[in-house]
Amino acid sequence: MQSELQSPVDVDGLVAQVPNGMEQQIYAVSVMAINLDSQDEAKYLHQLAQGLGLNAAAVNNVHAQMGVPSLYT
C-alpha cells in the first residue's frame, strides 16, 4: 500500500475515470491530498487540470475556496 502511495500518479488514467460533472471535485480532492510545496506537485496539478479541462480561473477558484496558494498567476 505504501509503495502505491509513493508511486507516480497515472494522470491520464485518473482523468479517464472521472465522471462528467465531477472534474472540479476530483481536482479538489487532489489539492487536499498534497501540500503543494514542490515543483513536481505543481506539475501534477497542472497536468490534472489540463486533463480535466479546467482553465486557470477555475483552478485558482478551487484553490481560493480551499485556502491554499493559487496554481496560476
C-alpha positions in Angstrom: 0.0 0.0 0.0 2.8 2.5 0.9 4.5 1.8 -2.4 1.3 2.7 -4.3 1.1 6.0 -2.4 4.6 6.9 -3.3 4.5 5.8 -7.0 3.7 8.4 -9.7 0.0 9.0 -10.5 -1.2 8.0 -13.9 -2.9 11.3 -14.7 -4.4 10.1 -18.0 -5.7 7.0 -16.3 -7.2 9.0 -13.5 -8.8 11.6 -15.9 -10.4 8.7 -17.9 -12.2 7.5 -14.8 -13.7 10.9 -13.8 -17.5 11.0 -14.4 -18.7 14.1 -16.3 -19.5 16.9 -14.0 -17.1 15.7 -11.3 -14.0 17.4 -12.6 -13.7 20.2 -10.0 -14.5 17.8 -7.2 -11.8 15.4 -8.2 -9.3 18.2 -8.7 -10.2 19.5 -5.2 -9.5 16.0 -3.7 -6.1 16.0 -5.2 -5.4 19.5 -3.8 -6.4 18.3 -0.4 -4.1 15.3 -0.7 -0.9 17.3 -1.3 0.9 20.2 0.3 1.8 22.0 -3.0 5.3 22.6 -1.8 7.3 21.2 -4.7 7.6 21.7 -8.4 6.5 18.1 -9.0 3.3 18.6 -7.1 2.5 21.8 -9.1 3.3 20.0 -12.3 0.9 17.1 -11.3 -1.9 19.6 -10.5 -1.3 21.4 -13.8 -1.5 18.1 -15.8 -4.6 17.1 -13.9 -6.3 20.4 -14.5 -5.5 20.2 -18.2 -6.7 16.6 -18.4 -9.9 17.5 -16.7 -10.5 20.5 -18.9 -10.2 23.1 -16.1 -9.0 26.5 -17.1 -6.7 28.7 -14.9 -9.6 30.7 -13.5 -11.4 27.5 -12.4 -8.3 26.0 -10.9 -7.5 29.2 -8.9 -11.1 29.4 -7.7 -10.8 25.9 -6.3 -7.5 26.9 -4.6 -9.1 30.0 -3.2 -12.1 28.1 -1.8 -9.7 25.7 -0.1 -7.5 28.4 1.3 -4.3 27.2 -0.5 -2.0 29.2 -2.8 -3.1 29.6 -6.4 -1.5 27.4 -9.0 -1.6 30.1 -11.7 -0.6 33.8 -11.5 
